[in-house]
Amino acid sequence: MDVSPAAADQGVPPRHVAIIMDGNGRWAKQRGLPRTAGHKRGAESVRNAVQAARKLGIEYLTLFGFSSENWKRPEGEVRALMGLLRLYLRGEVQELHRNGVRLRILGERSRLDPDIVSLIEQAEELTRNNTELTLLLALSYGGRQELVSAARKLATDARDGKIDPAAIDEEMFAGRLFTAGLPDPDLLIRTSGEFRISNFLLWQCAYAEMLFVDVLWPDFGEADLERAVRDFICRDRRYGVVAVG
């Protein structure tokens, strides 16, 4: 992933970067610490990633914080993660707001505790007019779940006579996703050296460039995001079209 600074200077950064934040547990295990320590350190990396994204001119940053499958983890770990989420929503939102960052949450909120849902709604309302960066946190999120939900909405609208089934197209389908109205990711990064997308933004990442880095999320910093952006700039994105000449 070695790209010269000159190459980065000549290109346009990705408009939308999505990151699968993986490796908190392994980071803690390597240090003989409980998994919760890794999650706490990972929360600091979220702050660093937001700051770095703003510096690099990225407009949208989506972070995979808690998947629909993560509810199956041990009860104590889930409780600790929800506690960290509460701390983040209470302690970081004002800072996001001061820096012009808009916060949006993607996912199924019905499984979250009512006080967390209330904190989410307050944070989204406070920051909704900010334009410096849009930070999207995927919480209680699953890509297949999202697709099923969108299909169900379309089926209901067709049944109720609101739409003609024959008129359903990609744009109409995308309008029923959690990300309706947002640009698709240009770059998908997964930390920790794993090579899979783990049910994350399955529809939206159809043409995203993918980058798998051998860095655990708690160690992922500004330099890592900058290298990822440089790598992206050097890629030739053709969207299935053969270049002429």
C-alpha positions in Angstrom: 0.0 0.0 0.0 3.0 2.3 -0.6 1.8 5.3 -2.7 3.8 8.4 -3.1 2.6 11.7 -1.6 2.8 13.2 -5.1 0.3 10.7 -6.5 -2.1 11.5 -3.6 -1.8 15.2 -4.3 -2.8 14.8 -7.9 -6.1 12.9 -7.2 -9.5 13.4 -5.7 -10.1 11.7 -2.3 -13.0 9.3 -2.1 -16.2 11.1 -1.3 -17.5 8.3 0.9 -15.4 5.9 2.9 -16.9 3.0 4.8 -14.9 1.1 7.5 -15.4 -2.3 9.1 -13.8 -1.7 12.5 -12.4 -5.1 13.3 -9.8 -6.3 15.8 -10.7 -4.8 19.2 -10.9 -8.2 20.9 -7.6 -9.4 19.4 -5.9 -6.1 20.4 -7.0 -6.7 24.0 -6.0 -10.4 24.0 -2.5 -9.6 22.7 -2.1 -7.4 25.8 -3.7 -9.7 28.3 -6.6 -7.3 28.8 -10.4 -8.0 28.8 -12.2 -7.5 25.4 -13.9 -4.4 26.9 -10.5 -2.7 27.0 -10.2 -3.2 23.3 -13.6 -1.7 22.7 -12.7 1.3 24.8 -9.5 1.8 22.8 -11.4 1.3 19.6 -13.7 4.2 20.6 -10.7 6.4 20.6 -9.9 5.3 17.1 -13.3 6.5 16.0 -12.5 10.0 17.2 -9.2 9.8 15.3 -10.8 8.6 12.1 -13.4 11.4 12.2 -10.6 14.0 12.6 -8.5 12.4 9.8 -11.5 12.2 7.4 -12.2 15.9 7.8 -8.5 16.7 7.1 -8.5 14.5 4.0 -11.6 16.1 2.5 -13.8 13.0 2.8 -17.5 14.0 2.9 -19.1 10.8 4.3 -17.6 8.3 6.8 -19.5 5.2 7.6 -18.3 3.0 10.5 -19.6 -0.5 11.2 -20.0 -0.3 15.0 -22.4 -3.1 16.0 -23.9 -5.7 13.7 -27.2 -7.5 14.0 -25.2 -10.7 14.6 -23.3 -9.0 17.5 -26.4 -9.4 19.6 -25.4 -13.1 19.9 -22.2 -12.2 21.8 -22.0 -12.8 25.6 -24.4 -10.7 27.5 -21.7 -9.0 29.5 -19.9 -7.9 26.3 -23.1 -6.6 24.7 -23.9 -4.7 27.8 -20.4 -3.1 27.9 -20.7 -2.2 24.2 -24.1 -0.5 24.8 -22.5 1.3 27.7 -19.7 2.6 25.5 -22.3 3.7 23.0 -24.1 5.7 25.6 -20.9 7.4 26.7 -20.1 8.2 23.0 -23.5 9.7 22.4 -23.3 11.8 25.6 -19.7 12.8 25.5 -18.8 13.2 21.8 -21.8 14.7 20.1 -21.1 18.2 21.3 -17.6 18.0 19.9 -18.9 16.6 16.6 -21.3 19.5 16.5 -18.6 22.1 17.1 -16.6 20.6 14.3 -19.5 20.7 11.8 -20.0 17.0 11.7 -23.5 15.6 11.0 -24.3 12.3 12.8 -26.7 9.7 11.4 -27.3 6.2 12.7 -28.0 3.3 10.3 -29.7 0.1 11.5 -32.6 -1.4 13.3 -33.3 0.8 16.4 -36.1 -1.4 17.8 -33.6 -3.6 19.5 -31.8 -0.7 21.2 -32.8 0.4 24.7 -35.2 3.4 24.7 -32.7 5.7 26.3 -30.1 5.0 23.6 -32.8 5.6 20.9 -33.5 8.9 22.6 -29.9 9.9 22.6 -29.6 9.0 18.9 -32.6 11.2 18.0 -31.2 14.1 20.0 -27.8 13.8 18.4 -29.3 13.6 14.9 -31.5 16.6 15.5 -28.6 18.7 17.0 -26.2 18.0 14.1 -28.6 17.7 11.1 -27.6 21.0 9.5 -23.9 20.4 9.7 -22.0 20.1 6.5 -18.3 19.6 7.3 -18.6 15.8 7.3 -21.4 13.3 7.6 -20.6 10.5 10.1 -22.8 7.4 9.8 -22.6 4.8 12.5 -24.1 1.4 11.6 -25.6 0.0 14.8 -27.7 -3.2 15.1 -27.2 -3.3 11.3 -27.1 -6.2 8.9 -26.9 -5.9 5.1 -29.3 -8.8 4.4 -31.7 -7.5 7.0 -31.7 -4.1 5.3 -32.4 -5.6 1.9 -35.3 -7.7 3.2 -36.7 -4.6 4.9 -36.5 -2.6 1.7 -38.2 -5.4 -0.2 -41.0 -5.6 2.4 -41.6 -1.8 2.0 -41.8 -2.1 -1.7 -44.2 -5.0 -1.5 -46.4 -3.1 0.9 -46.5 -0.1 -1.3 -47.4 -2.2 -4.3 -50.1 -4.0 -2.4 -51.6 -0.7 -1.3 -51.5 0.6 -4.9 -48.9 3.3 -4.2 -46.5 2.0 -6.8 -46.7 -0.1 -10.0 -44.5 -3.3 -9.5 -43.4 -3.0 -13.1 -41.9 0.4 -12.3 -39.6 -0.8 -9.5 -36.0 -0.1 -10.4 -32.7 0.3 -8.7 -33.4 3.9 -7.7 -36.7 3.1 -6.1 -35.2 0.1 -4.2 -32.3 2.2 -3.0 -34.8 4.8 -1.7 -36.1 2.2 0.8 -32.7 1.5 2.3 -31.3 3.0 5.5 -28.9 5.0 3.3 -31.6 6.6 1.1 -30.4 9.9 -0.2 -26.7 9.2 0.5 -24.0 8.4 -2.0 -22.7 4.9 -2.1 -19.2 4.2 -0.6 -16.3 4.7 -2.9 -13.9 2.9 -0.6 -14.5 0.1 1.8 -11.8 -0.6 4.4 -11.6 -3.6 6.7 -9.0 -3.6 9.5 -7.4 -6.6 11.3 -6.3 -8.5 8.2 -9.7 -10.3 7.6 -10.8 -10.7 4.0 -14.6 -10.5 4.1 -17.3 -7.8 4.3 -19.4 -9.4 7.0 -22.9 -8.5 5.8 -22.0 -4.8 5.6 -23.6 -2.4 3.0 -24.2 -5.3 0.5 -26.2 -3.2 -1.9 -24.2 0.0 -1.5 -20.8 -1.5 -2.0 -21.5 -3.0 -5.4 -18.8 -0.8 -7.0 -16.7 0.2 -4.0 -13.0 -0.2 -4.1 -12.0 -2.6 -1.3 -8.9 -2.5 0.9 -8.0 -5.0 3.6 -5.4 -3.8 6.0 -3.4 -5.8 8.5 -3.9 -3.3 11.3 -6.2 -3.9 14.3 -8.8 -1.2 14.7 -7.5 0.3 18.0 -4.2 0.9 16.2 -5.7 2.4 13.1 -4.8 6.1 12.9 -4.6 9.1 10.7 -1.6 7.8 8.8 -3.4 4.5 8.0 -6.4 6.4 6.6 -4.2 8.7 4.5 -2.4 5.6 3.0 -5.8 4.1 2.2 -6.8 7.3 0.4 -3.6 7.4 -1.6 -4.1 3.7 -2.6 -7.7 4.6 -3.7 -6.5 7.6 -5.8 -4.1 5.4 -7.7 -6.8 2.9 -8.7 -8.6 2.9 -12.1 -12.3 2.8 -11.5 -14.1 1.7 -14.7 -17.5 0.6 -13.4 -17.6 -2.3 -15.9 -16.7 0.0 -18.9 -13.6 -0.7 -20.9 -11.3 2.3 -21.2 -10.7 3.6 -24.8 -7.3 4.5 -25.9 
